[in-house]
Amino acid sequence: MSQPSVSPFRVIDLIRKKRDGGTLSTAEIGYLVEGCTLGSIPDYQMAAWLMAVVLRGMTREETAALTHSMLHSGEVLDLSFLPAKKVDKHSTGGVGDKTSLVLAPLVAAGGLYVPMISGRGLGHTGGTLDKLESIPGFRVDLSVPEFHRVLKACGASMIGQTEKVAPADRKLYALRDVTGTVESPYLICASIMSKKLAEGTDALVLDVKTGSGAFMKKEEDAVFLAELMVETGELMGKQMVALITNMDQPLGRMVGNALEVQECIEVLHGGGPPDLRELCLHLAAWMFHLGGVAKTVAEGKQLSGEIIASGKAFERFRQMVELQGGDVSTIDDPSRLPSADYRVDVGSPSTGYVSAIDCEQVGTACVILGGGREKKEDSVDPAVGIVIHKKIGDKVAAGEPLCTIYCHSDAHAAHARKLLEESYTIAPTPPAHRPSLIHRVIHKGEH
Ligand code: URA
């Protein structure tokens, strides 16, 4: 007769251990993650353990063990059949943060593979999948074999998380969401890295946002999370870098799904707003450097500029859109993308200079217009958004538009308009300094 299996640990002991500031072993963490994924550990015990982690923190080894267990709770893609290095970029989320749509085709056109598994909008921040879905017909739900085919054909593919990737994260995130346990750098690190490492990339460039539109408002918190993610990725054999970048104002001038696709097309054609273009070139430079295509970051930046100027990056984007079912006529002529035709200007209350923008509030205004989700099950309107005319440091006359709302009616615009009016601070004199785009780079070794 077979013996009933005996659990190697008691969950209550693991909760107590963390509660009292102890360090869990790799086996203990693996036991918790497996039990949570299979449903053999009840939610109330997992939630208690998560809260203990929020309050007590984790060591680097524990964080790596948690990431490893979450990563291996599901499918890890094997992209070893691709004949060059695989690199990706992950952003912690911002307003008008659309660099992925430029980076994937740009870096693919430079000879590397970019297997990008992206997310949807979270809170006031936009999501890559929502932006892509504003291109009529574009499919983000490719099967793994389809993902492989697109990657092979054009070097880049952008899809959503499949059911099979990191199922532990799906369960843990849902629990964290309702138990006040999202805000732990250790849990955020394991959540993000487990999903990103499941893509089968060799190298990962992290864009960790800080400022009024970021989840990490304080730079020291962004740096802490960035260091943790870089160390965790390196412990798992990946080449890693993190750039701490500014999110005190929207990136570029467009906020909203189809508007952001339109702005990315401008960048891929060699134009676009300077901050967006600069950040894309810098992130691509790091992807080329970590991928071994450029000896230095400066070389990678020059290469990125040349690839855009040659038209090859745009061509790759067009190819990827076509391969994923999107209507390329909207890429060739972005005026065919969905666009709300009711426009409302938000005028400046006085003459002076823009001294600050509450960037989170700009993101919230876009959500209220329908460009993001207030609840998980909400659908997103691709046509609405905000076009920013004035950024920090810009001179403005009384009544001159600070930004324009794209929406469907005046009633629809009213709440967003109030938020946008409140989000701008106009001062009589120019601000002492404009926010710098890239605050810090966290990387071990030469660049
Ligand atoms: N994004 C994630 O994917 N996970 C977190 O825990 C927080 C942000």
Residues whose N, C-alpha, C, O or C-beta is under 5 A from the ligand:
A	BS01	URA	V182 L187 I188 S191 I192
